[in-house]
């Protein structure tokens, strides 16, 4: 039989052999030519499989490491391939490791997966655990597991809710010459607006863990409140024309005379009056009339004096004679504090 015919016979015989769990001895894979040169059959690979303690050798025709493990003395259900090293001489060194149990806490229960070293993502696929887009996994999906471990899958769900809220109005102030200084009025009442906000609630395994606002839309704009403050200067009519004043007091007026010096050190005279400094500061420029502004007019005056009986809203007007004081007596007066 020539060499070509011999190789055909070998291929037929080897095809039957490699289907067995253990491969045939290497001697059966060698062809002898007329020159008696040993030749290894084309396409035959040798897999040296080891767990670090035990080593098994398997010869296969055009197969892979997984097939070699299945044909070896190692139980493929209990061992997983860790690495495969190609020596370049049709010999592959395959390292295997005994499988272990990884527990997966998910959906309120525990799933067990008997596996070898693998990334978390691969173990979850092996266990048939499907992940949602937002689900959390610990350890992370790209973590390589090399020992019995618990993987935790947290189901993350999100819900959106729309609510309406008030938009507070603001208060705007304006000046108006229609009102006197110190006076104010509400020209426009404020009205709150309405806005619609969108909230997103996040739940971990059904328990709410956060609520954030993800959108806002104004439905009704608020209407500002407008307050007008007066800028008009109040005036009192005098014989010399209208004069601006800062404030006006209604007081009880009496009269005195006799000359001498005032509390300010000035000469007592008509127009120098006594006041309570707590009500009208000394040195204030004044214009004094009757309560109705018509019955009598004392006129311009300066707060220069004080008196033991002059307390609160009370003033003492200086006159040149005692008879004038008696004639004046005690009357209600208006005191305009001039600017």
C-alpha positions in Angstrom: 0.0 0.0 0.0 1.4 3.4 -0.9 1.7 6.3 1.5 -1.4 8.2 0.1 -3.6 5.1 0.6 -2.2 4.6 4.1 -3.1 8.2 5.1 -6.7 7.7 3.9 -7.0 4.6 6.0 -5.6 6.5 9.0 -8.0 9.4 8.6 -11.0 7.0 8.6 -9.7 5.1 11.6 -8.9 8.3 13.6 -12.3 9.9 12.9 -13.8 7.0 14.7 -11.3 7.2 17.5 -11.6 10.9 18.4 -15.3 10.5 19.1 -14.4 8.4 22.2 -13.9 10.2 25.6 -10.2 9.4 25.7 -8.0 9.7 22.6 -6.1 6.8 21.2 -2.4 6.5 22.1 -0.1 8.7 20.1 1.5 5.7 18.4 -1.7 5.0 16.5 -1.4 8.5 15.0 2.0 7.8 13.4 2.3 6.6 9.8 5.4 4.7 8.7 6.7 5.2 5.1 9.0 3.0 3.2 11.7 5.2 4.6 10.4 4.4 8.2 10.2 8.2 9.1 7.6 8.9 11.8 5.1 11.5 10.7 2.3 13.1 12.9 -1.0 13.1 11.1 -1.9 16.5 9.6 -4.4 18.5 11.7 -3.9 16.6 14.9 -3.4 18.7 18.1 -2.2 17.6 21.5 -3.9 19.2 24.6 -2.1 18.9 27.9 -4.9 19.7 30.4 -3.9 20.4 34.1 -5.4 21.8 37.3 -2.0 22.2 38.8 -2.0 18.8 40.4 -3.3 16.4 37.8 -2.4 16.5 34.1 -4.2 14.7 31.2 -3.2 14.6 27.6 -5.7 14.5 24.8 -5.1 14.3 21.0 -7.8 15.6 18.7 -8.2 16.3 15.0 -9.2 19.9 14.2 -11.0 20.5 17.5 -10.5 23.1 20.4 -9.7 23.3 24.1 -13.4 23.0 25.1 -13.7 19.7 23.1 -10.4 18.5 24.6 -11.7 19.1 28.1 -14.9 17.2 27.2 -12.7 14.2 26.1 -10.4 14.4 29.2 -10.7 12.8 32.6 -11.7 16.2 34.0 -15.5 16.5 34.4 -16.4 19.5 32.2 -19.4 20.1 34.5 -17.0 20.7 37.4 -14.0 22.3 35.7 -13.6 25.4 33.7 -10.8 26.5 31.4 -8.7 29.3 32.9 -6.1 29.7 30.1 -4.9 28.1 26.9 -1.2 28.4 25.8 -0.2 27.5 22.2 3.4 26.2 22.2 3.6 26.4 18.4 4.2 22.6 18.0 0.6 21.6 17.8 0.7 21.3 21.5 -1.6 23.3 23.7 -1.3 23.7 27.4 -4.7 24.1 29.0 -5.1 25.2 32.6 -8.4 24.4 34.3 -9.9 25.2 37.6 -12.6 23.5 39.6 -15.9 25.4 39.4 -17.6 27.0 42.4 -21.0 28.5 43.3 -21.8 32.2 42.9 -25.0 33.5 44.4 -27.0 36.2 42.8 -29.4 38.3 45.0 -32.1 39.5 42.6 -35.8 40.3 42.6 -36.2 39.4 46.3 -34.6 36.0 46.0 -31.3 34.2 45.4 -30.1 32.5 42.2 -27.1 30.1 42.4 -24.7 29.7 39.4 -22.1 27.0 39.3 -19.3 28.6 37.3 -15.6 29.1 36.7 -13.6 32.3 36.6 -15.6 34.8 34.6 -16.8 38.4 34.4 -20.0 39.3 36.3 -21.8 40.1 33.0 -21.0 36.6 31.7 -22.2 34.9 35.0 -25.5 36.9 34.9 -26.0 35.7 31.3 -25.2 32.1 32.4 -27.7 32.4 35.2 -30.4 33.8 32.9 -30.6 37.1 34.8 -31.7 40.0 32.5 -30.8 43.5 33.3 -32.8 46.7 32.9 -31.3 49.8 31.5 -30.9 51.5 34.9 -30.3 48.4 37.1 -27.4 48.5 39.4 -25.0 45.5 39.8 -22.4 45.0 42.5 -19.6 44.1 41.9 -19.7 45.9 38.5 -20.3 44.1 35.3 -16.7 44.1 34.2 -15.4 42.6 37.5 -13.8 39.2 37.1 -15.0 36.7 39.7 -12.4 34.1 40.8 -13.9 32.7 44.0 -17.3 32.1 45.5 -19.0 35.5 45.6 -22.4 37.1 46.0 -23.5 39.4 43.2 -26.3 41.8 44.0 -28.7 43.1 41.4 -30.7 46.2 42.3 -33.7 46.8 40.2 -34.0 50.5 39.4 -37.4 52.0 38.3 -38.3 55.6 37.6 -41.7 57.3 37.5 -42.6 60.8 36.5 -45.3 63.0 38.1 -46.6 66.5 37.1 -47.6 69.0 39.7 -48.7 72.6 39.7 -47.2 75.3 42.0 -47.8 79.0 42.6 -45.3 81.5 41.2 -45.1 84.3 43.8 -45.6 87.8 42.5 -43.0 90.6 43.2 -43.7 94.0 44.5 -42.7 96.9 42.3 -42.4 100.5 43.7 -42.9 103.7 41.7 -42.8 107.4 42.4 -45.7 109.7 41.8 -46.1 113.4 42.2 -49.8 112.9 42.9 -49.1 112.0 46.5 -47.2 113.9 49.1 -43.9 112.7 50.4 -44.5 110.0 53.0 -47.8 108.9 51.4 -48.2 105.7 49.4 -50.9 103.7 47.7 -51.3 100.4 45.9 -51.8 101.1 42.3 -52.1 97.4 41.3 -52.7 94.3 43.4 -50.3 91.4 42.9 -51.6 88.0 41.6 -49.6 84.8 41.9 -48.9 82.9 38.7 -49.0 79.1 38.1 -46.3 76.8 36.9 -46.2 73.1 36.1 -43.2 71.1 37.3 -42.3 67.6 36.3 -40.8 65.4 39.1 -38.9 62.1 38.6 -39.0 59.6 41.4 -36.4 56.8 41.5 -37.0 53.5 43.3 -34.5 50.8 44.2 -36.2 47.5 44.5 -39.5 49.3 45.0 -38.2 51.7 47.7 -38.1 55.4 46.8 -34.5 56.8 47.1 -34.8 60.2 45.3 -37.1 62.8 43.8 -35.7 65.4 41.4 -37.3 68.1 39.3 -36.6 67.5 35.6 -38.9 70.0 34.0 -40.7 73.3 34.5 -43.2 75.3 32.4 -44.9 78.5 33.3 -48.7 78.2 32.7 -49.7 81.7 34.0 -47.4 84.6 34.5 -47.6 86.4 37.9 -48.9 89.9 38.0 -46.7 92.2 40.0 -48.0 94.4 42.8 -47.3 98.1 42.2 -46.9 100.5 45.1 -46.7 104.2 44.4 -44.8 106.5 46.8 -45.5 110.2 46.8 -42.8 112.8 45.8 -45.0 115.9 46.1 -43.8 118.3 48.7 -46.5 119.5 51.1 -46.7 123.3 51.5 -48.4 125.8 53.8 -49.8 129.1 52.5 -48.2 132.1 54.0 -48.3 135.8 53.2 -45.1 135.3 51.4 -46.3 132.4 49.3 -46.4 128.6 49.7 -43.6 127.1 51.8 -42.7 123.4 51.9 -42.6 121.6 55.2 -41.5 118.1 56.3 -44.3 117.5 58.9 -47.0 119.2 60.8 -48.0 118.8 64.4 -51.2 119.8 66.3 -50.1 121.1 69.7 -51.4 123.1 72.7 -50.0 126.6 72.7 -49.5 129.0 75.6 -47.7 132.4 75.8 -44.9 134.0 77.8 -43.0 137.3 77.9 -40.4 139.1 80.1 -37.3 139.1 78.0 -34.0 137.5 79.1 -32.1 134.7 77.4 -33.4 131.5 75.9 -32.1 128.0 76.6 -30.1 128.3 73.4 -28.4 131.4 74.7 -30.2 133.8 72.3 -32.3 136.8 73.3 -35.9 136.1 74.1 -38.0 137.7 71.4 -41.1 137.2 69.2 -40.4 134.3 67.0 -38.3 132.5 69.6 -40.5 129.8 71.2 -40.2 127.1 73.8 -40.6 123.5 72.9 -40.0 120.0 74.2 -36.8 119.0 72.4 -37.9 115.4 72.3 -40.8 116.4 70.0 -39.4 119.4 68.2 -35.6 119.6 68.1 -34.0 122.9 69.1 -33.0 125.0 66.1 -36.0 123.8 64.0 -37.5 126.4 61.7 -41.3 126.6 62.2 -44.4 128.2 60.9 -47.3 128.5 63.4 -51.0 129.1 62.9 -54.3 128.4 64.6 -55.8 125.0 64.2 -58.0 126.1 61.3 -55.2 128.2 59.8 -57.4 131.2 59.7 -58.2 132.5 63.2 -54.7 133.7 63.9 -51.2 133.4 62.6 -48.1 133.6 64.7 -45.9 133.1 61.7 -42.3 132.1 61.4 -40.5 130.9 64.5 -37.4 129.1 65.7 -37.3 126.5 68.5 -34.8 128.1 70.8 -36.2 127.8 74.3 -37.5 125.1 76.7 -39.6 125.2 79.9 -40.3 123.0 82.8 -44.0 122.8 81.9 -43.4 122.4 78.2 -43.6 118.7 77.7 -44.9 116.6 74.7 -47.0 118.3 72.1 -47.0 121.7 73.8 -45.3 125.0 72.8 -44.9 128.4 74.5 -45.1 131.4 72.2 -43.2 134.6 73.1 -45.0 137.9 73.1 -43.7 141.4 73.8 -46.2 142.1 76.6 -48.0 140.4 79.4 -51.4 141.7 78.1 -50.8 139.9 74.8 -50.0 136.7 76.7 -53.2 137.0 78.7 -55.2 137.8 75.5 -53.7 134.8 73.8 -54.3 132.4 76.7 -54.2 128.7 75.8 -55.1 127.6 72.3 -54.8 124.7 69.8 -52.2 125.4 67.2 -50.6 123.9 64.1 -46.8 123.8 63.9 -45.3 123.3 60.5 -41.7 122.1 60.6 -40.1 123.7 57.6 -37.5 122.1 55.4 
